[in-house]
C-alpha cells in the first residue's frame, strides 16, 4: 500500500461488535418511547427537518456511469428520478462529472464514502481489491454546496476487446506467460492487468479553493497473475490522512499508472489524474495498446491505467504502481482522508466491490440520554435511549436505573458476564477473519444502528 507522512492507522473494530452483542441484553422499563419529533436529537435545530425517515438520508451513486470519465446531468437526473436526491453536474472544466448537492438544513451529518474497487487481472480474477469505506461526522450549514465525486470501478482486463485478448482471457493463448518465463521480464507483450479504482471525494469550495472533507480511496488494480506469496496482504490495515498541509500526491507511475491524488500533476496518460486535473482514470500503458490493443482504463476518481501489472487506486494520496511491469504486481490502494473539522465515525475498511457511493444522513445526537447512547427504530421511527451494564431505562425514557436496587458488592451484572464471554468468542472469530473485507451491507448496518460514541467503560 502507498505511504504518506503522518498517515494514521485505524483502531480495532471490536467496540462496535461488542455494542451489537450488548444491545441484545438491554431492557426498557415501561413501554413508552419518544417519537422522532419529540426529542432534540438534532443539534443544533434552528429549523424543522423532514418527518419522513427516508428524507433523513441521501445516497449518491455513479448514476450508471463507468470507465475513466464521470456521469452527465442526464444520467444523474434519470438515476435519481424516484429518490430524494437532486444534484447538478458540473458540465466542463476540472470539476466535470462532479455532483453538486445543496445542504437542506443546518445540522450535524454523518457523511460516509465508499471508494471504488480495482479491476481484475486476466488470470487473477478470483477477487478484486475492494474500495475503501470511511465515515465521519460534520456540521453542515443550510444552503452550503457539497461537491461529490463518486469513484468508478477500475476496468477488468477480461473479456478483452479483440480475438487475441479474448483467447488469452479464455486460456487459449499463453503469450504473456511465455514472454515472462522466457525472459524473466515483459519484453515483447504487455497487458492483462486491471485498472485502479477511483476515489470518492466529498469537498467544499471556499473562496474558489477546494477543501476536502472526506475522501475514500479506491482499490488497486490486480495484476495479470495472482502472486502466490501475497497471502497476507489483506491483513494490512488501511490508512488515512487528516492534515491538509500534507500534499496530496499522485501514486508512483511505472509501466502501469499510479493513482491520482488530491492536488498533484502528471504528464503520463496512463496515470490517474488528481482532482485538480479532473480526476479521470488513466489509459492502458502504451505497450499494451500498441501490441494487443488491450485498453484497460482506471476508474473515474483517479484510478491508474493497467499494463501487465495493475494500476494504483485513487485517493488523497494515490496508490503506487509497480516500477517494473511484473506479471504479479498488483496496484496499491490509495490513502483516504478525513478533515480535522470532522469527527471520525468509522475508520477505513476495505469494503466496496464495485463502483463507489456516498451517503449523507442527519446525525442522531444522543446527549439527552444518560448513557449518551441511543438508536432509532426503523419501523416505528422512534428514538430509544440505551442503558449498558445491566441497567434498564427508567420511566422518563432518559435516565438509567439498576433493576431491583443496587448491584451487591462483589457481584458482576449478568449482562457484563455474557458480554465478556461472548466477546472472547467473537475476538477469536474476528482475528481469524481479520484479513477479510467487511461487506458493504454490514458497514451500512453499523452506520445506521451504532451510536457515534460507544462508551463501554460504563459497564
N, C-alpha and C positions, 0 to 999 in steps of 0.2 A: 504494500500500500504506500501511497505517497506520504511524505512527511512535511512538517511545517513547524517553524519556531513557535513554541507556545501552544502546540496542539494539545487538546485536553482529552483525557481518557474518560469514558463513561463509568458511572457507578454500576454496581451489580443490580439486576432487576428483581432480586429476591423480595425486597419490601413490598413490591406490587403483587407478587404471587401470594405472599403471606396475607395481604389485605383481602384477597379473594377468599382465602380459607376462613379468615376471621369474620367476614360478612355473614357467612352461613350460620354462625353461632350467636349473632346479635338478635336481641329481642326488643319488643316495643311494649311498654306498659300502657294499655288502653289502645283503642282502635283509631283514634283521631290523628290525622296527619295534615300538615298545611298544604293548601293549594299553591300552585306556582305564583299566582298573583298576590298571595297573602304574605309572602316573605321577602325581605330585602336582600335576595341572593345576588343581585347585580349591584356592583359598586364601581363608580358612583351611578346613580339612577336619576339623571336630570330629566328624563322623558320616558314616556311609555314605550314598551317594546312589544313586539307581536305576541299574542297569547297562544297562537298555534305553535306547537313544539317544532314542526317542520320548518318554521321560519327562523329558528334559532341556530340553524347550521346551514352552511353553504359549501357545496362540493364543486371543485373546479377540476376539469379533465383536459386532455389534449384535444377535445372536440372532434375526435376521429382522425386527426392529422397523424401522420407517421413520417419517418425519414428525417433528413437533416434540417428541414425548414418548418416553421411554426404554422398554426392554423390561420384561416382567414375569418373575416367577420361573418360571412355566410355560414361557414362551418360551425362556428360557435353559436350563432343565432339558432341554427337547427338543433344543435346538440342540447341546448338549454331551454328549448321551447316549452317543455312541460315541467320545468323546475322553477325554483325561486331565485335562480341565478341570472343576473343580467350584466353583461360586460361589453365594453368597447375594445376593439382590437386595433392596436397601432398599425396603420397601413403601410408605413415606409420608414426608412432610416434604421438605426441600430436597434430600435425597440420594435421593429416589425414582428408581428406574431404574438406579442405580449398582451395579455388580457388585463384590462384596467377596470377595477371594481371600486365602487363608492361605498364607504362605511356607512351603514344605516343609522347608527346610534352611538353615542359616546358611552363606552363600557370597556371592561376587560374582556379580551377574547383569547380563547385557546386557538393558536394557529399551528396547524400541522402540515408537514410537507413530505411527500414521497418522491425521491429521485427515481429515474427510470433505470430499468435493468440493462445490462450489456447484452450484446448479441452472442449467439452460439457459434462455435467453430465447425468446420466441415466434418471433422471426425471427433468432435468434442461437444456433443450435443445432449449429453445426459442432463446437464443442468446449466443454468446461466448465472452470472454474477448478479445478485439482487441489488436493486436500487436501495438507497438509504432512507430510513424514516427518522424524522426528528420533530419534536413538538415543544412549543414554548408559549408562555402567556404574555400578551402585550396589552397595554392600554391604548386604545384607538379612539380617535375623535370623530364625531359625526361629520360627514361630507369629505373626510380625508380620502385620497385616492391611493389604493394599493395596486402595485404593478405585479402581476403574477405570470411568470413564465413556467409553464408546465413541461417538464422534461419528457422527451420521447425516447423510446427504446432504441438501442443500437441495433443495426440490421444484422440478421443472421447470414452466415455465409451460404447456406443452402436454402432453397433447392438449386441455386445457380441460374444464370441467365442465358447460357448458350449450351450447346451439346457437350463440349468438353468439361465445363464446370459441373454440369449435371451428371456426367459419368463419374467424376471424382466424388460427388456427393453420394452417389449410389454404390460406391465401392468398386466400380468397373474400371477405374484407372488409378494408378498409384504413382503418377509422375512427381507429385510433391514429395512423398516419402522417399522415392528413389533418388531424387536430386539431393535431399538432405543426407541420406545414408551413404551415398557415393562420395559426397564432397564435404560432409560434416558442416554444411552451410547451405543456404539457399542461393545458388549461383545462377541457375537458369530460369527456374519458375518461381512464382510468388503468388500468394493469395490464399484464401480459405480461413482466415481469422474472422472474428466477429467485431462489429463496431462498438465503441464505447457508448454507454447510456448517458443521456442528457441529465443535467441537474435541474431541479425545480427551485426557482428563485422567487422570493417574495420580498419586495423592496418598496421604498418610497422615493419620490423625487422632491428634494428640498432645495429651493433656490437654484434649480437647474442641476443639482448634484444628486446622483443616485446613491441612496443609503440602504444597505442591505439589512433586512430584519431577520430573515430565516432562509437558509439555503440547504436543501437536502441533496447530497451528492449522488451522481449516477454510478452504476456499477461498471467495472471494466469489461471490455470485450474478451471473450475466450479465444485462445489460440487454435490453430488448426488441429492439433492433437492435445489430449489431456496429459498433463505432467504427472507421471506415476509417483513422483516424490513430493507432491504438493498436497498430501492428505491432511496436513494440519493447518493449511492456510485459512480455513474457515474459523479457526479459533482466534484469529487476530481481531481485537476489538476495534470498532470503527472510531474515528477521531472527529473532533470538530474544533473550529476556531471561534473565538469570541472577541477578537481585537481587530478593529478596522485599520489600525496602524500597521498590521502585518499585511504585506502586499498579497493580493490575490493572484498569484502567478499561474500561468498555464503549466500543464504537466510536461515532462520531458518528451521530446519528439525523437523517435528512432525511425525504423523502417515504417512502423505504424505511427499514427498520430497520437500525441498526448491529449489529455482532456483540457478543455477550455476553463480558465479560472474566472475571477471576478473582473479584473481590470488590466489584463496583460495584452500584448500584441504579438501576433505570429505572422511569419511570412510563408509558412508551409501550407499548401492547400489541403493536405491530409490531416492537419492538426485541427482539433476542435477549437472554435472561436470563443473568446471570452465574451462576457455580457457586453462590455464596451464595444466590441466589434460585431455584435449582432447575435452571438451565441449559436450560430449554425453548426451542424455536425460536419466533421471533416470528411473529405472524399477518401476513396481507397488509395493505397500507395501507388505511385506511378508504375512500378514494375508489374503489379497485379493487373492494372488496367491495360498496360502495353502487351503483356504476354497472353493473358487469358480473358481480358475484358471483365475481370472479376471486380465489380463495383459494389463494395460493401461499406456503406457510409456509417458514420457515427450519428447518434440521435440528436435532435434539436435540444439545445441546452448545453452545447459544448462537447458532445461525445466525439472522441477521436476516431478517425477512419482506420480501417483494418488493413493489414498486409497478411503475411502468413502468421505473424503474431497479432494479438488483439489490441484494439485501441483503448486509450485511457478514458475513464469516466469523467464527466464534467463536475464542477464543484466550485466552492470559494477558491480552493486551490485544486487545479486539475490533476487527475491521476496520470502517472507516468506510463509511457510505452517502453518496451524493451529497446535498449540501444542497438541490438542486433536483431535480425529477423529470425529469431529462434522458433522452431516449429512447435514448441510447447510453452512459449512465453505469453501468458495472459496479460492484458492491460490491467492496470491497478485502478481501484476505486478512487474517486475524488474525495476531498475533505469538505465536510459540511460546515455550517456557520450559524451561530445564534448571536444576535446583537445584545450587548450588555443592558440595553433598555428592557429586555425581556427576561422573564424568569423561566428557566428550563423546566419543562413539564415531563417529558420522557426523553431519555438520552438516545443517541443514534444507534439504530439497529438495521442490519441488512434484512429487508423485508419485501421489497416490491419485485414482482415477477414480470412486469410488462411496462407499459407507459406510466409515467409519474402521475401524481394527483396532488391537490392541495385542499385542505378543509379548514374552514374558519367557523367557529361556533362561539356563542356567548359563554363566558366563563361563569360557572356557578360558585359564588362566594359562600363558604360555609362558616364564616366568622361568627354568625349568630348562634351556632351550635357550641355547646360546652367543649366538645371534643375536637372542634374545628374540622369535622368530617361529616359529609352528607352525600346522599345520592338522590337522583331524580328518577322516579318510577316512570318508565316509558308508557305503560298502559294508562295510568291514571293522571299523568302529568303532575304528580305531587312530589314535594320535597320532603325527604326523611332524614333527620339527623341520626348519626350513627354513634353508638357507645361501644367502647372497647374494654377489655379486661374484665369481662363478666358483668359489667354494669348494664342497666337497662334504661331506656328512655322514659323520663318522667312524664306526668300528665301535661306539663307545659310544652312538651314536644321540643324542648331546647336543652334542658339540663339532664344529667345522667345520675342515676342512683344505684345503690347496691341492693339487690332484691333480698328481702328478709333481714335487713340490717347489715352491720359491718362484717367483713370477712374476718373470721377468727385468726389471731396471730399464729403464724407458723403454717397456715394452710394457703395453698395456691388456688386461684379460681380455676374451675374445671375448663373454661374456655382457653385459659393460658396453657394448661397441660395439653389439651387437644392441639392447640396451635403449635406448641413446641414439638410434640411427637410427629404431627403431620408435616411440619416444616422440615424435619430431619429427612423424611422420606422424599419430600419434594426437592430438597437440596441435592440428594443423590441423582434424581432424575434430571434436574437442571444441569448439573455438572456433566452428566453423561451426554446430554443433548446441547451442550454449550456451543458447539460448532455449527448447529443447525439454525438457519434463518427462521425467525418467527413469521407466521403468516400475517398478511395484511388484516384479515378478519380478527385475529387475536389482538393485534395492536389497536384496532378500532374499538374492540371491546374494552381495552384498557383505558383509552382516552375518553370514552363516553361514560364509564362506570366508576372510575377511580377519582377520589378526591385529589386535589392538587398536591397536598402536603400530608401524606400518611404519617401519623405520629405513634409509633409503636412503643415509645418509652412510657406511654400512659398505661401499658399493661401492668 
